[in-house]
Every structure is written in structure tokens, then in C-alpha cells.
Amino acid sequence: MKIRYPASTLPRAQAVTDLIVTPAPPLERLDPDLRRVLASRLAALAPARHLGAVRLDSYTVIHAHDQVTEPPVLFSWSPQTTKRILGLASAQRVVAGISANPTSAVRAEIADVVARAHDHPTRPGALGSWLCEAPFGVLGAVTSEAVAYATDLLFSCAWDRLGDDAFVGRADPIWAVPGAPWVALRGRRDATILLDAEEQTRAIVALRAGRPTASSVTDLSHVALVEGMTHPDLPLPTRVVGIWPATGKTICLEVSKEATQRAARSVVDALQTMRKQGAQRHAA
């Protein structure tokens, strides 16, 4: 496993960009045996379907052992839960030259989401429906949170250097387990940078809150694993670059087979723990 850090002598965005675009030999695709064994293990450990869907992102995997036996809290929209989806879409507008800055981009994105909800009514729990009914004060908080997220992403790299090779704000890859599709892996990432179009090598950029911890490498490895599971026809990503804007920290994981194997073990351990916790709740 190899970890790299930005050069401290350069401006931060330029140093992170240098880190992202450093040439590297193309990796092999995800080991087919690892893919087959992981699918088999997860299907065997899957909780009963009637208990609900299980979405295994890196946060869930890392904190599976920290969960208490209380029933999980149901999702609800709030300024905090909307900031990433709106912030990413807004950053995409700026990188594409559609909007001049994060603030105007967020306002335009919110207006578009609300307009689509009016023109094509969606279910009550959808983001557009929620934004249509949100009071002005809540909309102000939503705007503020989304602008902060978009700004953090836009100032993390020198996007003008990356040009058309940078793809910001695409949907997170999700891999449903064969035989137990209500269990899925999700790789939370914010941008993909194409390094070599012919070889299809790429770097992944992932914004994270707070500061790096001892589990940060597991987080970045999980992103690489899900990329491999969802794109078996492509080589594994060359690197996953984690950025913690609040502390100005960056960690670059050079992806290897060892990293994906470690991530797969973490996923299996997490689901096993979650299954035990579910059994304890049912018994209680």
C-alpha cells in the first residue's frame, strides 16, 4: 500500500492537482475471484429482505461496530442532508462554465430542482417536493450549506488544468449484490479525473468532513473497491485522493490489489456485525 501527500512548497490547489495527474502504469481489473467470493459472502450474510435495504458506504462500514442496538433513524431532508447533492451539482455548473460562481450556481440548481418538481410532480419524500414546501429560512440554510460544499470542492483543485478530463458530480457508483439486491455497496466520491483516455486510467477525488483518522485509508480503499465492482470492464482507478477541506489535509491512496482485498474484508465484517445487531434488536 502506498500513500502520498501534496508537495508543501506549492499552493495547495496546484499541489493537489499535481498529485492527481501524476502518471502511473495502468492497473489490472479487479480480481474476478475477489468479486465472486465477495458476492457470495455478502449474499450469505444478507439480512432478510423485509427488514429493509442495506446501503454499505464507507461510513457505514467503518462505523458498523460502533452502532448501538437501537432501531436506525429514518432519513429526512435537511440543510445538512441536501448540501452534498446540491453542492456537487452546483460545482459541476461552475466547472462546465454554466455558472460564474458557487452562489449563483446553487441558486440556479435549487430553482431547477423546484421547477422540475412543479412540472413533473414526484413522490412527497423527493428532494424537489421538500424544497417546494421549505420555508424561506430553511431555503436560506440549504443555500448556505450547498455553497460551502461547492466552494470546498472548487477550491480543492486547479480545475482549469484538468479541463475536459474532469467529471464532477456524477452519481455515486452503486453495486447491488447478486442474489441479494437489497444489499448494495456505494462508493461516495465527488469527481473522476481521466488520466489516459486510451488506457482508461483515472483518479478519484473524494471530499470528506472533519479531519483524517486512522480509518481514512479504509474509506479510500472502499471507494476503489466499489469502482472495481461497478466497472469490471475497466482497470481499477489509479488512485483515490481524499481531501478534508476543514483541516486542509489531503491523502492520496495509490490503489493496489492489497487495498481492494482489505476493503472487501471490511465490508464482510461490517455486514456480519450489522446482522448480529439486527438479531439482537429482534430478540429484544
ABEGO torsion letter per residue (X at the ends): XBBBBBBAABBAAAAAAAAAABBBBBBBBBBAAAAAAAAAAAAAABBBAAAEBBBBBAAAAAAAAABBABBBBBBBBBAAAAAAAAAAAAAAAAAAGABABAAAAAAAAAAAAAAAAAABBBBAABAAAAAAABBAAAAAAAAAAAAAAAAAAAAABBAAAAEAABBBGBBBBBBBBBGBAABBBBBBBABBBBABAAAGBBBBBBBBBEBBBAAAAAAAAAAAAAAAAABAABBBBABBBBBBAAAGBBBBBBBBAAAAAAAAAAAAAAAAAAAAAAAAAAAX
